[in-house]
Amino acid sequence: MSGLLRRHRDFRLLWCGESAGKFGAAVTGVAMPLTAVAALGADTFSVGVLGACGWLPWLLIGLPVGVWVDRVRRRPLMVGAAALSTLVFAAVPVIAWCGGLSLALLTGAALLSGAAAVVFQTAYSAYLPGLLAPADQAEGNAKLHGSASAAQLAGQGAGGFLVQLAGAANGLLANAATFLVSLLCLGGIRHREPRPADAGARAPRSLRAEVAEGLRWVSGDVWLRTLTLFGAASNLSLMGYQSILPVFLVREVGLSPGTVGTLLAVAGTGGIAGAFAVRRVAARIGTARATLVFELGLPVLALLIPLATAGPGAALFVVGSFGVSAGVVGGNVLKAGFQQAYCPPALLGRITASAAFLNYGTLPLGALLGGALGAALGVRPALWITTAGVPLAALILVASPVRTARDLPSRHSARDTDGPDADLLARS
């Protein structure tokens, strides 16, 4: 350990807890669809629906959660979300042992764990700037995203082997253990947040009014709007192909679940590479130009994924997924640092949730799109369509001020705002 991890105990605990939770989520991402395919004989569309349910809560509760996060202390919300995830993933194998394994059970687990993820992610994004000094936030974001990528690739590798060795649903016990670790780490953090500054100083406002305030910020600011629209378009394509990858790799390419997990893990090292490189690239060429490199240049490799075949041809999947993973994680580090520096702290929860409402809200739509295209056209043609959308989404960045700037701004300016009447509901 070095730097921030060595000298900041509370960040170290947050880092350990977040890494454990990401490992568990990665196991879920592999074990859940493989369980549906291997144990329940689920078809392509059903697997897509299952993937959509994990992200659907962002559309259902994402905006109210953003208001909630700005009204209360964030760490207790994170603790509660980790506790709910622990209970959900401990319950699924128990019910399965009693003969209750079904698509309905897996769907319910995906919805509940997805709701917990909405609360945790929104609270965590708003909590970090209060835990770290501004000078440490860039390093903190890079370390958190890098460790999340490492945990993801380890979890993806473990997910396939757990399903193969332990049987359907039993692999999900690993999720319960990892979220328990996350819960214990969060409980050990000594830093106590002050009560939100304006929580008792102003007259209570309606939920609708506070939601609208976050939406107006995202829609009325050219930088926030650009990154949000890009994220929504990119995630639609990303989830479109990722939701049918297990079906493609098992049924089209002919790989075993264990091999699928291994290849996903190897490809996931791109995320670690992206987190490691992004600060150096941004320092050399600027954060705006680095955003184009990571969000447009690297994801072009996604077009190699549909070319994958059995044997050596599987390397095309690995190279393509490596590029996408490096680009996504590098871009996420840049975006997180931008939002934390650019957005007013009192509005950070609402702005984060408003952006996530679109960014993550398209993920269930992408999962359904991937499943529907796979069922209608076949899995490989569906992959061609959805992977092509990944680099094409970055054209939104090319058509914005990101193209001509060297750096993303670190402070909000009046010239970045279209006007006080800007309304996301009219623009989207």
VOPAGU-2260 file (C-alpha; in pm, 1 decimal, decimal comma):
REM VOPAGU-2260
SITE   aa  ch    i         X         Y         Z
SITE  MET   A    0       0,0       0,0       0,0
SITE  SER   A    1     117,9     350,2     -67,5
SITE  GLY   A    2       9,4     709,4     -44,4
SITE  LEU   A    3    -351,7     759,0      47,6
SITE  LEU   A    4    -414,9     397,0     144,4
SITE  ARG   A    5    -126,7     396,6     392,4
SITE  ARG   A    6    -199,2     726,0     566,1
SITE  HIS   A    7    -581,4     746,0     564,8
SITE  ARG   A    8    -742,4     475,3     778,4
SITE  ASP   A    9   -1105,0     561,1     697,8
SITE  PHE   A   10   -1039,6     572,7     324,8
SITE  ARG   A   11    -866,0     236,4     355,0
SITE  LEU   A   12   -1177,9      89,1     514,4
SITE  LEU   A   13   -1400,4     245,8     248,5
SITE  TRP   A   14   -1166,9     108,8     -18,7
SITE  CYS   A   15   -1178,5    -242,7     130,2
SITE  GLY   A   16   -1555,1    -234,4     169,4
SITE  GLU   A   17   -1615,8    -102,9    -180,4
SITE  SER   A   18   -1377,6    -359,9    -329,9
SITE  ALA   A   19   -1552,2    -644,1    -146,8
SITE  GLY   A   20   -1890,9    -522,6    -265,5
SITE  LYS   A   21   -1770,6    -495,2    -625,4
SITE  PHE   A   22   -1633,8    -849,2    -606,8
SITE  GLY   A   23   -1973,2    -974,5    -491,8
SITE  ALA   A   24   -2153,1    -778,0    -762,0
SITE  ALA   A   25   -1920,7    -925,4   -1025,5
SITE  VAL   A   26   -1990,3   -1279,0    -902,3
SITE  THR   A   27   -2360,5   -1198,3    -933,7
SITE  GLY   A   28   -2317,5   -1066,1   -1287,3
SITE  VAL   A   29   -2175,7   -1401,8   -1398,0
SITE  ALA   A   30   -2339,9   -1648,9   -1159,9
SITE  MET   A   31   -2694,7   -1518,7   -1199,8
SITE  PRO   A   32   -2726,9   -1554,4   -1580,5
SITE  LEU   A   33   -2523,6   -1876,8   -1583,3
SITE  THR   A   34   -2756,2   -2019,1   -1318,6
SITE  ALA   A   35   -3054,5   -1917,6   -1529,5
SITE  VAL   A   36   -2904,4   -2078,4   -1841,6
SITE  ALA   A   37   -2752,7   -2392,2   -1687,0
SITE  ALA   A   38   -3006,8   -2480,0   -1416,0
SITE  LEU   A   39   -3331,2   -2336,8   -1550,2
SITE  GLY   A   40   -3277,2   -2354,5   -1928,2
SITE  ALA   A   41   -3361,5   -1985,9   -1967,3
SITE  ASP   A   42   -3380,9   -1851,8   -2321,7
SITE  THR   A   43   -3195,0   -1546,0   -2451,9
SITE  PHE   A   44   -3476,6   -1300,5   -2383,3
SITE  SER   A   45   -3525,2   -1426,6   -2025,8
SITE  VAL   A   46   -3155,5   -1376,6   -1958,6
SITE  GLY   A   47   -3188,3   -1021,4   -2092,9
SITE  VAL   A   48   -3485,6    -955,5   -1864,4
SITE  LEU   A   49   -3288,5   -1085,0   -1566,7
SITE  GLY   A   50   -3004,2    -847,1   -1647,8
SITE  ALA   A   51   -3248,7    -558,9   -1683,7
SITE  CYS   A   52   -3395,1    -615,7   -1337,7
SITE  GLY   A   53   -3062,5    -542,6   -1173,0
SITE  TRP   A   54   -3068,2    -190,5   -1318,7
SITE  LEU   A   55   -3441,5    -117,1   -1327,6
SITE  PRO   A   56   -3440,6      38,2    -975,5
SITE  TRP   A   57   -3241,0     332,4   -1111,8
SITE  LEU   A   58   -3548,7     425,4   -1315,0
SITE  LEU   A   59   -3791,9     353,0   -1031,7
SITE  ILE   A   60   -3625,7     510,2    -727,8
SITE  GLY   A   61   -3308,7     683,7    -848,6
SITE  LEU   A   62   -3438,3    1042,4    -835,6
SITE  PRO   A   63   -3603,1    1024,0    -489,3
SITE  VAL   A   64   -3291,8     856,6    -351,2
SITE  GLY   A   65   -3085,7    1154,5    -468,9
SITE  VAL   A   66   -3303,0    1388,2    -259,3
SITE  TRP   A   67   -3278,8    1151,7      37,1
SITE  VAL   A   68   -2900,1    1145,0      15,0
SITE  ASP   A   69   -2882,3    1525,5      25,0
SITE  ARG   A   70   -3111,2    1541,3     329,8
SITE  VAL   A   71   -2934,1    1296,7     562,7
SITE  ARG   A   72   -2591,3    1160,1     650,1
SITE  ARG   A   73   -2459,8     929,4     379,0
SITE  ARG   A   74   -2269,6     657,2     566,6
SITE  PRO   A   75   -2576,9     507,7     743,5
SITE  LEU   A   76   -2743,7     472,4     404,1
SITE  MET   A   77   -2441,5     284,0     272,9
SITE  VAL   A   78   -2445,5      54,5     577,9
SITE  GLY   A   79   -2815,5     -20,9     529,2
SITE  ALA   A   80   -2767,6     -95,4     159,4
SITE  ALA   A   81   -2482,0    -338,7     232,3
SITE  ALA   A   82   -2694,8    -511,7     496,7
SITE  LEU   A   83   -2984,8    -557,7     252,8
SITE  SER   A   84   -2754,4    -706,3     -12,0
SITE  THR   A   85   -2611,0    -948,2     244,6
SITE  LEU   A   86   -2957,2   -1073,4     338,1
SITE  VAL   A   87   -3072,9   -1109,3     -22,1
SITE  PHE   A   88   -2777,5   -1317,1    -137,1
SITE  ALA   A   89   -2782,9   -1531,9     174,5
SITE  ALA   A   90   -3152,2   -1604,8     122,4
SITE  VAL   A   91   -3134,7   -1716,1    -243,4
SITE  PRO   A   92   -2927,9   -2035,0    -187,6
SITE  VAL   A   93   -3138,0   -2128,2     116,4
SITE  ILE   A   94   -3457,4   -2103,5     -87,2
SITE  ALA   A   95   -3290,6   -2296,5    -369,4
SITE  TRP   A   96   -3194,8   -2578,6    -130,2
SITE  CYS   A   97   -3562,6   -2604,3     -41,6
SITE  GLY   A   98   -3651,8   -2656,1    -408,1
SITE  GLY   A   99   -3759,4   -2300,2    -476,5
SITE  LEU   A  100   -3506,2   -2203,2    -743,7
SITE  SER   A  101   -3686,6   -2024,9   -1026,3
SITE  LEU   A  102   -3657,5   -1731,3   -1260,7
SITE  ALA   A  103   -3900,4   -1544,3   -1036,8
SITE  LEU   A  104   -3665,1   -1590,7    -739,7
SITE  LEU   A  105   -3363,6   -1471,3    -936,4
SITE  THR   A  106   -3563,3   -1176,2   -1070,1
SITE  GLY   A  107   -3671,4   -1073,7    -720,3
SITE  ALA   A  108   -3314,1   -1098,4    -594,1
SITE  ALA   A  109   -3192,6    -884,8    -884,6
SITE  LEU   A  110   -3452,6    -617,2    -811,6
SITE  LEU   A  111   -3377,6    -600,7    -438,5
SITE  SER   A  112   -3000,7    -599,0    -483,0
SITE  GLY   A  113   -3040,9    -337,4    -755,8
SITE  ALA   A  114   -3240,0    -114,1    -519,5
SITE  ALA   A  115   -2965,1    -148,9    -258,1
SITE  ALA   A  116   -2707,5     -55,8    -522,7
SITE  VAL   A  117   -2898,2     264,2    -607,9
SITE  VAL   A  118   -2884,6     378,5    -246,0
SITE  PHE   A  119   -2522,5     274,5    -195,1
SITE  GLN   A  120   -2383,3     423,4    -516,3
SITE  THR   A  121   -2562,3     757,3    -479,1
SITE  ALA   A  122   -2462,2     793,0    -113,4
SITE  TYR   A  123   -2106,9     679,4    -181,6
SITE  SER   A  124   -2056,3     933,3    -462,7
SITE  ALA   A  125   -2170,1    1216,3    -233,7
SITE  TYR   A  126   -1983,2    1081,7      72,7
SITE  LEU   A  127   -1633,6    1064,0     -75,6
SITE  PRO   A  128   -1571,8    1443,5    -111,7
SITE  GLY   A  129   -1647,5    1484,9     258,1
SITE  LEU   A  130   -1408,0    1207,8     356,0
SITE  LEU   A  131   -1110,2    1321,2     144,8
SITE  ALA   A  132    -941,9    1657,9     104,3
SITE  PRO   A  133    -974,4    1802,6    -247,8
SITE  ALA   A  134    -605,9    1734,6    -317,9
SITE  ASP   A  135    -660,7    1362,5    -243,9
SITE  GLN   A  136    -977,2    1311,6    -445,9
SITE  ALA   A  137    -811,5    1235,8    -780,9
SITE  GLU   A  138    -594,4     967,6    -619,8
SITE  GLY   A  139    -891,8     836,5    -424,9
SITE  ASN   A  140   -1109,5     806,6    -735,7
SITE  ALA   A  141    -834,6     629,1    -929,1
SITE  LYS   A  142    -769,4     382,9    -646,8
SITE  LEU   A  143   -1139,1     308,5    -594,2
SITE  HIS   A  144   -1207,2     254,5    -964,1
SITE  GLY   A  145    -889,8      54,2   -1008,0
SITE  SER   A  146    -964,3    -174,9    -715,8
SITE  ALA   A  147   -1323,2    -206,5    -834,8
SITE  SER   A  148   -1193,9    -330,2   -1170,7
SITE  ALA   A  149    -959,4    -576,3   -1000,4
SITE  ALA   A  150   -1243,7    -700,3    -781,1
SITE  GLN   A  151   -1468,1    -724,6   -1084,7
SITE  LEU   A  152   -1228,9    -937,9   -1284,3
SITE  ALA   A  153   -1163,2   -1162,4    -983,3
SITE  GLY   A  154   -1536,8   -1193,7    -924,8
SITE  GLN   A  155   -1606,7   -1272,0   -1289,4
SITE  GLY   A  156   -1347,9   -1546,6   -1286,3
SITE  ALA   A  157   -1479,8   -1681,7    -958,5
SITE  GLY   A  158   -1843,0   -1662,0   -1069,8
SITE  GLY   A  159   -1803,0   -1905,4   -1356,7
SITE  PHE   A  160   -1603,3   -2155,0   -1150,1
SITE  LEU   A  161   -1840,8   -2132,9    -854,0
SITE  VAL   A  162   -2138,1   -2220,3   -1072,8
SITE  GLN   A  163   -1943,2   -2503,8   -1233,0
SITE  LEU   A  164   -1799,9   -2646,7    -909,7
SITE  ALA   A  165   -2060,3   -2564,6    -644,2
SITE  GLY   A  166   -2373,0   -2582,0    -855,8
SITE  ALA   A  167   -2646,6   -2338,7    -945,4
SITE  ALA   A  168   -2729,4   -2070,8    -688,6
SITE  ASN   A  169   -2466,3   -2188,9    -437,7
SITE  GLY   A  170   -2215,3   -1952,1    -594,1
SITE  LEU   A  171   -2429,5   -1664,6    -474,6
SITE  LEU   A  172   -2325,1   -1743,3    -116,2
SITE  ALA   A  173   -1997,5   -1571,0    -202,8
SITE  ASN   A  174   -2198,5   -1254,0    -256,4
SITE  ALA   A  175   -2342,5   -1267,1      92,6
SITE  ALA   A  176   -1992,4   -1305,7     238,8
SITE  THR   A  177   -1848,5   -1015,5      39,7
SITE  PHE   A  178   -2129,8    -779,6     127,5
SITE  LEU   A  179   -2086,2    -879,0     491,8
SITE  VAL   A  180   -1720,7    -773,9     463,8
SITE  SER   A  181   -1835,2    -446,4     309,4
SITE  LEU   A  182   -2081,5    -395,9     594,8
SITE  LEU   A  183   -1812,5    -451,9     858,4
SITE  CYS   A  184   -1567,9    -216,2     687,7
SITE  LEU   A  185   -1823,0      62,8     660,3
SITE  GLY   A  186   -1915,1      13,2    1025,9
SITE  GLY   A  187   -1551,1      61,6    1125,2
SITE  ILE   A  188   -1512,4     406,5     968,0
SITE  ARG   A  189   -1454,4     664,0    1241,9
SITE  HIS   A  190   -1526,7     975,1    1036,6
SITE  ARG   A  191   -1867,5    1113,8    1127,9
SITE  GLU   A  192   -2036,4    1344,7     884,3
SITE  PRO   A  193   -2187,8    1667,6    1006,2
SITE  ARG   A  194   -2557,7    1706,7     955,4
SITE  PRO   A  195   -2626,7    1851,8     606,8
SITE  ALA   A  196   -2576,5    2227,3     643,2
SITE  ASP   A  197   -2920,1    2336,8     531,7
SITE  ALA   A  198   -3117,8    2039,9     665,1
SITE  GLY   A  199   -3275,0    2237,3     948,2
SITE  ALA   A  200   -3214,3    2592,1     831,6
SITE  ARG   A  201   -3465,2    2608,7     550,9
SITE  ALA   A  202   -3831,6    2533,6     524,6
SITE  PRO   A  203   -3901,2    2179,3     403,5
SITE  ARG   A  204   -3962,5    2154,7      31,6
SITE  SER   A  205   -4156,6    1893,4    -155,4
SITE  LEU   A  206   -3981,5    1590,6    -297,1
SITE  ARG   A  207   -4087,9    1699,9    -643,3
SITE  ALA   A  208   -3927,2    2043,7    -605,2
SITE  GLU   A  209   -3595,4    1899,9    -488,5
SITE  VAL   A  210   -3591,8    1639,5    -765,3
SITE  ALA   A  211   -3660,7    1916,0   -1018,4
SITE  GLU   A  212   -3367,5    2118,3    -885,3
SITE  GLY   A  213   -3125,4    1834,5    -955,0
SITE  LEU   A  214   -3274,3    1778,5   -1299,4
SITE  ARG   A  215   -3242,9    2147,5   -1388,0
SITE  TRP   A  216   -2875,6    2144,2   -1296,6
SITE  VAL   A  217   -2802,8    1843,6   -1515,0
SITE  SER   A  218   -3009,9    1966,2   -1807,9
SITE  GLY   A  219   -2911,7    2331,9   -1793,1
SITE  ASP   A  220   -2535,5    2287,7   -1771,5
SITE  VAL   A  221   -2364,2    2202,5   -2099,0
SITE  TRP   A  222   -2092,0    1989,2   -1938,2
SITE  LEU   A  223   -2321,6    1787,5   -1712,9
SITE  ARG   A  224   -2574,8    1746,2   -1993,2
SITE  THR   A  225   -2313,8    1627,2   -2242,4
SITE  LEU   A  226   -2162,9    1368,0   -2009,4
SITE  THR   A  227   -2505,9    1246,5   -1901,4
SITE  LEU   A  228   -2640,3    1202,3   -2253,9
SITE  PHE   A  229   -2320,4    1027,4   -2356,9
SITE  GLY   A  230   -2339,9     797,4   -2055,3
SITE  ALA   A  231   -2699,7     707,4   -2135,2
SITE  ALA   A  232   -2623,6     622,4   -2498,2
SITE  SER   A  233   -2306,7     432,5   -2409,5
SITE  ASN   A  234   -2471,3     226,6   -2136,7
SITE  LEU   A  235   -2756,8     131,2   -2367,6
SITE  SER   A  236   -2507,2     -34,4   -2600,3
SITE  LEU   A  237   -2282,5    -172,3   -2325,9
SITE  MET   A  238   -2563,6    -354,3   -2149,6
SITE  GLY   A  239   -2712,6    -453,1   -2483,2
SITE  TYR   A  240   -2415,7    -673,6   -2563,4
SITE  GLN   A  241   -2314,8    -766,5   -2207,8
SITE  SER   A  242   -2658,4    -906,4   -2128,0
SITE  ILE   A  243   -2627,3   -1170,1   -2401,0
SITE  LEU   A  244   -2254,8   -1241,4   -2367,6
SITE  PRO   A  245   -2305,4   -1553,3   -2150,6
SITE  VAL   A  246   -2539,6   -1698,4   -2413,4
SITE  PHE   A  247   -2299,3   -1606,1   -2694,7
SITE  LEU   A  248   -1991,4   -1751,0   -2526,6
SITE  VAL   A  249   -2159,9   -2071,8   -2408,1
SITE  ARG   A  250   -2389,4   -2153,6   -2701,7
SITE  GLU   A  251   -2227,2   -1983,5   -3001,7
SITE  VAL   A  252   -1856,7   -2003,8   -2918,6
SITE  GLY   A  253   -1892,4   -2331,0   -2725,5
SITE  LEU   A  254   -1710,9   -2242,6   -2402,3
SITE  SER   A  255   -1772,3   -2395,6   -2059,7
SITE  PRO   A  256   -1894,3   -2172,2   -1771,9
SITE  GLY   A  257   -1550,8   -2194,6   -1610,6
SITE  THR   A  258   -1377,3   -2080,9   -1929,0
SITE  VAL   A  259   -1625,9   -1797,5   -1966,8
SITE  GLY   A  260   -1536,3   -1675,1   -1619,8
SITE  THR   A  261   -1164,3   -1696,5   -1697,3
SITE  LEU   A  262   -1193,6   -1500,0   -2021,9
SITE  LEU   A  263   -1408,8   -1234,9   -1855,9
SITE  ALA   A  264   -1149,9   -1201,3   -1582,3
SITE  VAL   A  265    -863,1   -1164,3   -1829,4
SITE  ALA   A  266   -1056,8    -907,6   -2031,1
SITE  GLY   A  267   -1140,6    -723,4   -1709,7
SITE  THR   A  268    -774,6    -641,0   -1653,1
SITE  GLY   A  269    -838,6    -359,7   -1897,7
SITE  GLY   A  270   -1018,2    -178,3   -1617,3
SITE  ILE   A  271    -710,6    -193,2   -1397,4
SITE  ALA   A  272    -497,1     -68,3   -1685,4
SITE  GLY   A  273    -741,1     216,8   -1749,0
SITE  ALA   A  274    -745,7     324,8   -1383,1
SITE  PHE   A  275    -365,2     304,6   -1366,1
SITE  ALA   A  276    -308,9     505,4   -1684,1
SITE  VAL   A  277    -580,6     768,6   -1670,3
SITE  ARG   A  278    -414,1    1012,2   -1429,6
SITE  ARG   A  279     -91,1    1006,8   -1631,3
SITE  VAL   A  280    -271,7    1053,4   -1961,7
SITE  ALA   A  281    -485,0    1336,4   -1821,5
SITE  ALA   A  282    -179,9    1511,3   -1677,2
SITE  ARG   A  283      -6,3    1496,7   -2014,8
SITE  ILE   A  284    -287,3    1593,1   -2254,3
SITE  GLY   A  285    -564,7    1733,8   -2030,9
SITE  THR   A  286    -879,5    1581,4   -1882,4
SITE  ALA   A  287   -1108,6    1669,4   -2175,7
SITE  ARG   A  288    -873,8    1520,5   -2434,4
SITE  ALA   A  289    -817,7    1216,9   -2213,3
SITE  THR   A  290   -1194,7    1171,9   -2200,5
SITE  LEU   A  291   -1202,0    1140,5   -2580,1
SITE  VAL   A  292    -913,7     890,5   -2574,2
SITE  PHE   A  293   -1079,9     667,6   -2317,2
SITE  GLU   A  294   -1440,2     705,0   -2430,9
SITE  LEU   A  295   -1389,3     699,9   -2809,3
SITE  GLY   A  296   -1045,7     564,7   -2898,0
SITE  LEU   A  297   -1033,3     249,3   -2685,4
SITE  PRO   A  298   -1399,5     137,0   -2717,5
SITE  VAL   A  299   -1359,0      98,2   -3096,0
SITE  LEU   A  300   -1207,0    -240,0   -3006,0
SITE  ALA   A  301   -1557,4    -355,2   -2909,0
SITE  LEU   A  302   -1607,8    -441,7   -3277,3
SITE  LEU   A  303   -1374,5    -739,9   -3230,6
SITE  ILE   A  304   -1612,0    -911,5   -2986,5
SITE  PRO   A  305   -1865,7   -1049,6   -3240,1
SITE  LEU   A  306   -1576,6   -1199,8   -3438,6
SITE  ALA   A  307   -1489,1   -1440,4   -3154,5
SITE  THR   A  308   -1484,9   -1812,5   -3233,5
SITE  ALA   A  309   -1380,3   -2130,3   -3054,3
SITE  GLY   A  310   -1011,2   -2189,7   -2988,5
SITE  PRO   A  311    -767,0   -1907,2   -3069,4
SITE  GLY   A  312   -1054,3   -1698,0   -3201,6
SITE  ALA   A  313   -1166,4   -1639,4   -2843,6
SITE  ALA   A  314    -871,9   -1397,9   -2814,2
SITE  LEU   A  315   -1071,3   -1149,1   -3023,7
SITE  PHE   A  316   -1328,5   -1134,8   -2744,9
SITE  VAL   A  317   -1055,2   -1078,8   -2486,7
SITE  VAL   A  318    -887,1    -796,0   -2681,9
SITE  GLY   A  319   -1216,7    -623,3   -2758,0
SITE  SER   A  320   -1343,6    -647,2   -2401,9
SITE  PHE   A  321   -1005,0    -532,8   -2266,3
SITE  GLY   A  322   -1030,4    -211,9   -2470,6
SITE  VAL   A  323   -1387,7    -145,5   -2362,8
SITE  SER   A  324   -1305,8    -208,8   -1995,9
SITE  ALA   A  325   -1001,3      21,8   -2003,8
SITE  GLY   A  326   -1202,8     296,1   -2171,1
SITE  VAL   A  327   -1502,9     272,3   -1939,7
SITE  VAL   A  328   -1301,3     272,9   -1616,9
SITE  GLY   A  329   -1068,8     551,1   -1730,9
SITE  GLY   A  330   -1367,6     759,6   -1836,6
SITE  ASN   A  331   -1543,8     693,7   -1505,5
SITE  VAL   A  332   -1240,8     815,5   -1308,7
SITE  LEU   A  333   -1235,3    1138,6   -1509,4
SITE  LYS   A  334   -1608,6    1192,3   -1474,0
SITE  ALA   A  335   -1609,3    1126,6   -1098,8
SITE  GLY   A  336   -1330,8    1378,7   -1040,7
SITE  PHE   A  337   -1507,6    1634,5   -1258,0
SITE  GLN   A  338   -1841,0    1601,2   -1075,7
SITE  GLN   A  339   -1686,9    1619,7    -728,9
SITE  ALA   A  340   -1497,0    1937,8    -812,8
SITE  TYR   A  341   -1764,6    2101,1   -1029,6
SITE  CYS   A  342   -2091,4    2042,8    -842,3
SITE  PRO   A  343   -2202,3    2226,5    -524,2
SITE  PRO   A  344   -2168,9    1985,0    -227,3
SITE  ALA   A  345   -2525,1    2049,9    -108,3
SITE  LEU   A  346   -2659,2    1934,7    -446,1
SITE  LEU   A  347   -2417,2    1652,8    -516,5
SITE  GLY   A  348   -2659,8    1375,3    -424,2
SITE  ARG   A  349   -2936,0    1513,7    -645,9
SITE  ILE   A  350   -2703,4    1589,2    -936,6
SITE  THR   A  351   -2548,8    1241,4    -911,9
SITE  ALA   A  352   -2890,3    1077,3    -899,3
SITE  SER   A  353   -3027,7    1288,9   -1183,8
SITE  ALA   A  354   -2734,2    1195,6   -1406,5
SITE  ALA   A  355   -2757,2     831,6   -1297,2
SITE  PHE   A  356   -3130,6     828,0   -1372,7
SITE  LEU   A  357   -3041,2     855,5   -1740,9
SITE  ASN   A  358   -2699,1     688,8   -1729,5
SITE  TYR   A  359   -2813,4     379,8   -1542,9
SITE  GLY   A  360   -3174,2     404,6   -1650,5
SITE  THR   A  361   -3081,1     296,0   -2002,4
SITE  LEU   A  362   -2910,7     -19,9   -1870,8
SITE  PRO   A  363   -3233,5    -220,0   -1826,3
SITE  LEU   A  364   -3347,6     -96,0   -2167,0
SITE  GLY   A  365   -3017,0    -213,7   -2312,4
SITE  ALA   A  366   -3055,3    -554,8   -2151,8
SITE  LEU   A  367   -3403,7    -588,7   -2297,7
SITE  LEU   A  368   -3278,8    -465,1   -2635,1
SITE  GLY   A  369   -2997,4    -720,1   -2637,4
SITE  GLY   A  370   -3233,8   -1001,7   -2545,0
SITE  ALA   A  371   -3492,2    -896,6   -2803,4
SITE  LEU   A  372   -3235,4    -859,6   -3082,1
SITE  GLY   A  373   -3080,7   -1194,1   -2990,1
SITE  ALA   A  374   -3417,6   -1366,4   -3000,7
SITE  ALA   A  375   -3520,0   -1201,9   -3329,3
SITE  LEU   A  376   -3193,9   -1197,4   -3527,5
SITE  GLY   A  377   -2964,8   -1442,3   -3353,8
SITE  VAL   A  378   -2699,6   -1377,6   -3091,4
SITE  ARG   A  379   -2407,2   -1290,0   -3320,3
SITE  PRO   A  380   -2599,5   -1033,1   -3533,0
SITE  ALA   A  381   -2732,4    -881,2   -3209,4
SITE  LEU   A  382   -2373,9    -844,6   -3085,9
SITE  TRP   A  383   -2272,4    -665,4   -3406,5
SITE  ILE   A  384   -2549,7    -410,1   -3360,5
SITE  THR   A  385   -2495,3    -347,3   -2988,4
SITE  THR   A  386   -2113,9    -336,6   -2992,4
SITE  ALA   A  387   -2118,1     -86,8   -3280,3
SITE  GLY   A  388   -2318,3     144,6   -3057,8
SITE  VAL   A  389   -2038,1     168,2   -2800,1
SITE  PRO   A  390   -1795,3     386,2   -3002,0
SITE  LEU   A  391   -2081,3     558,1   -3186,3
SITE  ALA   A  392   -2214,3     692,4   -2854,2
SITE  ALA   A  393   -1894,3     895,6   -2813,3
SITE  LEU   A  394   -1996,1    1111,4   -3110,2
SITE  ILE   A  395   -2201,7    1301,6   -2852,1
SITE  LEU   A  396   -1872,7    1408,9   -2693,2
SITE  VAL   A  397   -1726,0    1503,3   -3030,6
SITE  ALA   A  398   -2022,0    1734,2   -3096,8
SITE  SER   A  399   -1980,0    1911,6   -2759,8
SITE  PRO   A  400   -1731,6    2153,4   -2597,5
SITE  VAL   A  401   -1530,3    1848,7   -2487,2
SITE  ARG   A  402   -1387,5    1830,8   -2841,5
SITE  THR   A  403   -1224,2    2174,9   -2828,7
SITE  ALA   A  404   -1124,0    2194,0   -2461,6
SITE  ARG   A  405    -800,1    2072,6   -2308,8
SITE  ASP   A  406    -946,4    2019,4   -1960,7
SITE  LEU   A  407   -1288,2    1964,7   -1811,4
SITE  PRO   A  408   -1377,7    2264,5   -1591,3
SITE  SER   A  409   -1324,6    2243,1   -1216,5
SITE  ARG   A  410   -1570,3    2518,2   -1126,8
SITE  HIS   A  411   -1922,9    2596,0   -1241,3
SITE  SER   A  412   -1957,3    2913,6   -1447,7
SITE  ALA   A  413   -2269,4    3104,3   -1547,6
SITE  ARG   A  414   -2173,6    3072,0   -1913,7
SITE  ASP   A  415   -2200,1    2693,4   -1885,4
SITE  THR   A  416   -2569,8    2719,7   -1802,2
SITE  ASP   A  417   -2839,7    2761,8   -2063,9
SITE  GLY   A  418   -3065,6    2953,6   -1830,0
SITE  PRO   A  419   -3280,2    2921,7   -1517,9
SITE  ASP   A  420   -3568,5    2767,1   -1707,3
SITE  ALA   A  421   -3370,9    2476,3   -1852,0
SITE  ASP   A  422   -3575,3    2159,1   -1807,1
SITE  LEU   A  423   -3444,8    1805,9   -1857,2
SITE  LEU   A  424   -3793,4    1667,5   -1911,4
SITE  ALA   A  425   -3830,8    1882,6   -2221,7
SITE  ARG   A  426   -3483,2    1804,8   -2353,0
SITE  SER   A  427   -3468,5    1430,6   -2311,3
